[in-house]
Amino acid sequence: MNRAEELIPAGSTPNSQNPIDAMHQRQNLLIFVDILVLTYLTYIFTGIWVLQAVLGLLVWSGYRNRRPWAYQGGIMVLLLASLLFALFALFNAYIFIASSDISGLLFMFLMGWASLSSLRHVRIHFHPYYRSIYFGTQMQMSGIQQSEILATCPGCMAILAVDPLQLSPKDKCPQCGTNLVSKETAEAFGYDAGEDE
């Protein structure tokens, strides 16, 4: 196994499943759910659902099996769902403003969150490491020291080269500032929450 394939979120406990495979499974589930939502809404507005369902399941199956042609299709499903959720958020904002119906406010936040979540998952597809794992290609690993491993920031998923023996609770991600070591992990290894090294 290549060292780059041993990617784990910084400060977390490794598990038996490859984290990139777990991320791919989450992407796959989200694409499947978005296809169901898009198919249902297509049926509601047009009465046609068979073509949408067949195309959607074809993209989902291809994405699940990491077919190169399905990669862009998965991104398109996530983008369409994000756009649709954003439109529903705006529609519910209008309902709240026009009628002061509190359910409109609730659905506005729910649809806004769903839209942002789908956009966040689209962003993962443009990460070079995720692309290389999906397509089965090797990433160039220049500049990484022998004692370092690749880890992802738990906050922004930035890939960092870290020396696990040098990590402490005060280490932060250079991209977003999130702590790389969780309080639970620090306590498990005998660090006090406010301890400086």
C-alpha angles and dihedrals in degrees: 000000000000115000089237090062091061093075114154131169108267114260095014130115113257116240132198094261120081106249093224090054089050090050090049090052091052090049089048093051092048092050090050093050091046090051090052091050093046091047092050093048091046088054093049095050101035107017089233119112110142097080092044091049094048094047092044094050090047091054092044093050092047092048092047090054092044096244111174093228092056096056094081090040090057090051090050092051090052092047093049091049091048091051091047092049090049091052090050090049090054091046091052090047088056091049090051093048094044099045106014087235107164091208088065089058091048093050091044090059092042094051092042090053091048090050094050091045092054091048090051089054090050089055091058089062091064094054108111094223094052090047092050092051093046093050094038096240128138121251120222106250102193119153098027115128123227093250094048129091130193114253134169125235108247089221108045102009091237111161111241132184104226136172102228092205091057098047116115134177091260095059113111135191111263090218104050107003096241116151109259093207117054120226090244092054092045091051091047089057094046102261120139115232092243098033117128121204 
